[in-house]
């Protein structure tokens, strides 16, 4: 983004606060398959593995 090179973390946080952050299609499919698995409680390891591959999904959560 032109003109945004000087932005630091606070500026980006304020900018992204009200934006709909995109996530990977693969992440959406993985979340859907985890939720359809029938388990009442999914493990933190399952979510962590998914979040490590998609930083924008991590920001949304």
Secondary structure, DSSP 8 states (H G I E B T S, - for coil): -TT-TT--HHHHHHHHTTS-----HHHHHHHHHHHHT--SS--HHHHHHHHHT-HHHHHH-
